[in-house]
Structures are given as structure tokens and as C-alpha cells.
Amino acid sequence: MIMKLSAHYNKASIIISVSVLLISGIIYYIIINHIARQQLDNNLADELEELVAYVNTNRSFPKSDNEDRVSAVRTNLNAFDTKFFNTPFLNVRENENETGRAVAALIKVNGQNYIATIVESSENTEYLIQIILFVTIGLTAVLLSVLVITNRYVLKGLWRPFHYMLAQVKGFNIASANEIKTMESNVDEFNELGDAVTKMSSRVTTDYQGLKTFTENASHEMMTPLAVITSKLDMLIQDETLRSDQLSQITDIYSATNKLARLNQSLLLLVKIDNNLLPETEPLSIQTIIAEKAQQFQELIHNKNIELELTLDTLEINASKYLMDVLINNLFSNAIRHNENGGIIKIAINHKILLFQNSGEQMPLTDITALERFYKGKASEGTGLGLSIMKNICRLYGFELTYSFLNNLHSFQIDFGG
């Protein structure tokens, strides 16, 4: 069972404490009971000695008292071992039977053998044992209560530096300049952990900033030569003196250059999404964006003779307009690129859920693999980052993106309610 560390500690300490106290209580009860019985037997042994001394002096047994604790029975036995045993005791004053302890021994009077029995009530002893037992149980309950209160309040203060540091780690953002702060503690392990976390976060932040700077600089530097190459290729393509084989090779180079430029832009976008380096959010109408994108992609949809079905309810969210354009644009591009001639695209908004469905290859994608970076279908000519960008945008705003294959249609669903 998954629980907090303090709960595990409380559970273990309470179980161990209860077990130890229970075993100790049983042993304690046995020892006290044994000592009490031994004391009672010693008292009976002393009374037996007094009885023997009385008989030896007076040559007779003492007269019976009101409690009738001493009795003698004539016997023909010449040998009898003195023994102690439990027996009922008649309380004459209250006229009721009580638990008692007795001693029996062979006494010789005037040449005749008698078995003399002395009985003594053990009610007071048992009452004392019960009192001791109840006191022990009460002390155990108090001890457990103190233990629970101590674990709940004292240990809570002891663990405060750890929880403070845990909150700092949870709120740590590698893209921000804020450092993880720790709280001084009397526990060496917490201080060592705080120092280690602080040093680690500082190293990670420094490495990230260096990598971020390098990536941004490298990407911007790449854009200039790519633009130059594209411009030169545009001029070459327009040259009417080129042979057909040369034009074909230049066209391939032009296509590869454009793909490299798109890849560079996509990687830059992923870096910005991962580090939340994008414009502020604003109220947006998703159905309006979809309607605008449907007009923009109308020519591509018409070229593949695709049937477009729109069922759009009102859906208002707060997000970056730029990112929502990228998200919807990728959904349209994916649905068109991977569709078949004469296929269908269904787009529906129902409450907080946006559903894109398209016909295409009659084989479902692997739910996990389809959203991985650089995943591409067999016939895809994209960069392989479209789905990954969609996933990162949804993760940034807490939207839930899922893929399924329903009714022979590839379905991407976005739950804007999370």
C-alpha cells in the first residue's frame, strides 16, 4: 500500500509498540500472579508452622474460629507430602464462596495422624492483580496516545525541512532563474540532501542555459544559409536552359532544403513549448479557428476529393493563439496527408472534446508510438514532429490527447477539460 513516509513510520511504530506492550503485559501478569501466589503460599506455610507449634504445645488442635479456616481429618497414612492447592473458600461474613488457596500437611497428635488443612482467601490477592492489570492497560493506552501525538506533531516539525525542500523541487522550473532554497535542519541527513539538491539544480540550470543558448544560436545561424540556398535554388529552377535531368536534381535539392527548414522551425517550436517561451494566453473560440482552417485547406481537400463533415458546438478556452493555430493546423495536415483519394474527414466538437477522424490506411497506429517524436507513417513526407508538437502543446495546457482507430477511421481526440 502506498502511503506517506510518516504514515509508514506511525504504522510500524504503533504495531511494534502494541506488540511489545502486549507481550510485556502478558509476561508481567504471569510474573505478578506468580509472585502473589508465592506470597500467599508463604503466608500459609507460616500459619502451618504456627499450627504445628500449637499442636506440639497443647497436644490438640485449636478450636474452630468463626471463619473455619483450619480443619483436621484423622487418617491412617503414615506419610503425606505437604501440598499447596486452589480450593473454594467460604466467606462466612458475606455467606458466599470465594477463590482460595490451601495447604495440607500430616500432623501427629497424641499418637494419631491427622491431615490438617489451612484455607485462606485469595480474593484480595486477585483483586490486587486486577488493579495492577487495569493500571498497566491504562498506562499502555496513555503511552500509545502520547506516541501517536508525538509522531503526529513532533515528527511533523522534524520533517518540515524535508517537505519544504520537496515543495521547492516540485515547483522547480529549469527555464527560470529561481534557485532551490532549503531550510536549515537539526538533522544532518536533511542538510546533506538539501546541499546535494541545491548543487544539482544549479548544475542542471547552468547546463540547460548553455544548451538553450547553443540551440537558439545554431538554429538562427542555420536559417540564414538555408534561406540563401532556397533563394539560389529558386533562381536555378527558373533557368530555362537547364536540362530535364538537372531540373529534376535541383528540384530534389529544393525539396530537401525546404524539409530541413521546416524541421529546424519545428525543433525550435518544440524547445519553446517545452520551456513555455511563448505568447500569453487569451480567450479563443476553437470552432472559429477550425472554420478558418477549413477554408485555408479547402484546395488541398478538393484536390484529393475528400469529403469534409463539420459538427461544431461552441468551445471557448484560454490559450496562445499561435499554439492553437499550430495545433489545429497539424490536425488538418495530418488528416489530409494520411487520407486517401475520395476519403472522408469528420471534425466534431462536443462540450469540451474535439474529435478529428479521417480515413486512410486500414491499420491502426500504435497508441504510444504515434505520438513519439520523429514518428512517421509509411507514406508521410513530413518531418515526423507534427504529432509530437501536438502532444507537447496539449501537455503544456493540461489537455488530454488520445489516439484510437474507430469504425475504420483514425481518430485523434483532445479533451480540453483535462
N, C-alpha and C positions, 0 to 999 in steps of 0.2 A: 504494500500500500504506500502510495506517495504522500508524504507529509512533510511539514517543515522540520528543520533540524531540532528546534526547541520542542516540538511535539514528540519527535522520536526520543529525545532525551527524557522528557517528562514521562513518557510511557515506560521506557526502560527503567528509570529510577523508581517509579511507583511500583512496577511489577517486582523489581528486586527488593525494594523496601518491604512491601507486603509479604513477600515470600519469606524474607529473613525474619520479620516480626512474627509471622505465623508459626514458623518452625521454632523460633526462640520462645514464643509463648507456650507452645506445647511442651517443650523441654522444661521451661520454667515451672509450668503447672505440675509436671511429673515430679520435679525436684522438691517443690514446696509440699506437695502431697506426701511424698516420701518422708520429708523432714517432720511434718506434722504427725504422721503415723508413728514415726520412730520416737518422737517426744511422748506421744500417748502410751506407747509400749513401755517406755522408761518409767512413766508415772505408775503404770500397772505393775511393773517389776518392783518398784519401791513399796507399793502397797502390799504386794505379795510378801516381801521381806518383813514388813511390819506385822502382817498376819502370822507368819511363821514364828516371829519373835513372841507375839502374844500367846500363841498356842503353846510354845515351849515353856512359857512362864506360868500360864494359868491352866494348862492341861485341858483346855476346852476352846471351842470356837467362840468368838464374840457373839453377843445377842444380835439378832437381825435389827437393822435400823429401818426407819420409815422408807428409805429408798430401796431396801432389799438388794443391795449391790453385791453382797457376799453370800455364797451358798456352798454347802458341802454335802457330798454324796458318798456313802460308805461303799467301798469296793474291795474285791478280793485280789486286786492286782498288787504285785509287789514292786513293780517298776512302771513308771509313767513319765514320759518326757514332757517337760513344761512347754506349753504351746500358746501362741497368741492367735486370735481369730476374730472375725467380724461376727456380730450377733445382734439381734434386736434388743433394745433397751427400753424398759417400761418406765416412762416418766410418771411417777405416782402423783405428783402435784397437778399435772395437766391431764393425767389419765390418757396418755397416748404413747404409741410406740415410736421410738427414735432409733436412728442408727447408732450402734455401739461397738465397742471394742472390748474384748475379754481376754483374760489369761487363766489358764487351768494348770494346776500342779498337784502332785501327790504329797499329802501331809499325813504324818503318823501321830495319832492322839490316843494315849492310854493303850498302846499295843494294837490299835485298829487303824487301818489305812483308809483315808478319805481323799477324794478328788475335790479340791477346793477351787471354786471359780469366782473370780472377781470381775464384775462388769462395770464399765464406765461409759458414759455417753460421749459420742464423738461429734455431737451436733454443733457444739461451739467451734470445734476444730474445722469442720466442714464449712461453717458459716464464715470463719476467718479466711479460709481458702477462697470462698466465693467472693468475699470482699476484695481480696488480693487480685483475683481474676478480673473483676469488674474495673478495678483501678488500672490494671495492666491494659485492658481493652480501651479504657478512656485515654490513657497516655498514648496508646498506639494511634487512636483517632486524632488526637491533638498533634502528634508527630507528623502524621500524614498530611493534615491540614497545613501545618507550618511548611512542610516540604513542598506542597502544591503552590502555596502562596509565594514561597521563596523562588521556586522555579519560574513562576509567572511574572513576578515583579523585579526581584533582584537580578535574575539571569537576563531579563529583558533589558535592563540597564547595562548589563555586561556585554550584551550582543549589539547594543546600539551603534557602536562604531562600524561593525560589520554590515548592518542594514543600511547605514548611511553610505558606506562605500559601494554597496550593491546598487543603491539607487543612482549613485554617480555613474557607475558602469552602464546601467540600463539607459541612462539619458545621454551617454557619451555619443557625440557626433564627430566623426573623423574629419568632416569638412569644416567644422567650426574651429575657432582658435581657443575655445574653452578647455582648460586642463581639468583632469580629475583631481578633486580635492578629497583629502582623507581627514578623519577625526582622530585626535590623539587618544590612545587607549592604555590602560594598565596591563593589557595582555600583549606579550611580546609577539605572539604569532599574528595578531591583528595588525600590529605596527609593521611587521615584516611584509605581510600581504599588501598593506597599503603602499609601502615603498615600491614593491615589485609592480603593482598595478600602475602606479604613477609613472615609473620609468618606462614600462611597456607602452602606455598610452602616448607618452612623449615621443618614443621612437616611432610608433606607428604613424602618429600625426606628421612627424618630420618626413618619414619615407613617403607618406601619401602626398604631402605638398610637393615634394620633389618630383614624384611620378606624375602628378597632375600638371605641374608646370611643363615637364618634358613632353607629355602627351599633347597639351594645348599648343605648345610651340611647334612640335613636329607636325601636328595636323594643319596648323595655319601655314607653315612653310611648304607643306605638300600642296596646298590649294593653288599657290602661285604657279609652280611648274605644270600642274595639271591643267590649269586654265590656259597656259601658253601652248601646251601640247594640243589641247582641244581646238584652240584658235587656228593653229597651223594646219591641223587635220581638216578643219572646215575649208580652209583655202585650197588645200590639195584636192579635196573631193570636188570642188567646183572647177578644177582644171580640166578642160575638155580634151587636152592632149594625152591624158592618161589612157593606158590600155585597160581592157576589162579585168585582166588578172591583177594589175596594180591597183585598180579601184577597189577590187574585192579585198585585197590585203589591207589597204588603208581603211576601208570600212570596218574590218575586224579590229584593227588597232583603235579606231574611233570608238567602237562599242566597248572594248575592254577598258579604255580610258574613262569613259562615262561611268562604267560599272565601278571602277576604282574610286572615282569622285563620290559616287553615291555611298560606297562602303565607308569612305572617310567621314562623310557627313553623318552617316548612321552611327558610327562609333563615337563621334563627338556628342551626338544626341544622347546615346546611352550613358556616357560619362556625366552629362548634365543631369539626366534623370536620376542616376544613382546617387548623385550628391545634391539634389534639389537646388540646382543652379538655374532655375527657370522663372519666367514672369509670375507675378502674383495671381492668385485665383480671382475669378469674377463669376457672376451669375450667368449660366449658359443654358440654352434650350437645345437639347440633344436632337429633338425631331427637326428643328430648323437646320442644324448642321447637316443632318442626313439628307434632307431635301436638297440643300445646296450641293452636296457632294454627288447626289444622283444626277443633277443637271451637268456637273463637270465631267462625270464619267459616262454620259449618255452616248457619246460617239463610240467609245470602246465597247459598251454594252451592245450597241446596234451592230457593230462590225462582227460580233460573234453570235448575233441573232439570239441574244439571251433575253428571257422574259423576266422582268423585274416586278415583284409584288411588294408593296409597302403597306404595312398596317401599323400606323404610328399614333400612339397616345402621347399625351403631354408628359415630358420628363425634364425637370429643372434640376441642375446641380451647380455646385461651386467648384471650378477647376480652372486651369490655364487654358485659354482659348487656343493657343499654339499646340499644346499637347493633345487636346481633344480633336483638333484638325488632323494631327498626325495619326491618332488612334483610329478615327473613322476612315481616314484615307487608306490606312493599311488594311482595314477590314474590307473595303471596297476592292482595293487592288488584289488582295488575296482571293476574294470571291470571284473576280473576273479572270485573273491569270490562271487559276487552277480549275476553271469551269470548262465545259465542253461546248462545241457549237450547237446552238439550239437548246441550251440548258436553261436553268432557272436560278434566280436569286430571290430569296424571301427575307425581308427585313421587317421585324416586328418589335414594337415597344409595348410592354405590358407592365404597368406600375413602375417598378424600379429596375426592370430587367430588359436588356437589349439583346435581341437574338438575330444573328446573321446565319443564314443557311444557303448553301449552294450545291448544285450537282457537280459531278466530276468523276474522278477515278473511283470505281466501286470497291474501295478497300479503305477501311478506317485507318486513320493515323494513330500512332501510339500516343496516348494522352500526355505522357510526360515528355516524350521525345519531340512532339510537335511544337512545344513551347521553349525548347532549348535554343541557345544561341547558335547560329550558323546551320540550323536545320533547314533543309530544302527538299521539296518534292522532286520526283524524277524529271518532270518537265519544266521545273522552275528555272527562270533566268535571273532571279533576284539575287540580293546579297546574302540572304539567309538570316537577316537580322530583323525582319518585319515582325514576326511573331514574338521575338524576344523583346522588342521595343514595346509592343502591346502589353506584354506581361509586366514589364517594369513600370509602365505608366499606371496600370491598374494597381500594382503593389504600392506605388507612391501615394495614391489616394485612398487605399483600402478597399478598392473594388475587387470583386472576385471574378476571375476569368477562367472559364472551363471549356473543354472541347468534348464533343460527342459525335457519334455517327447515327443519326436518327432518320428512319424512313428513306434510306439510301441518299441522305443529304449530309454533307459535312457541316456541323453546327458549332459556331462559336457564341457562347453566351457570356454576357457581362452583367453581373449583379451590382448595380450602383449603390445598393443598400448595404453591401458588405456581407 
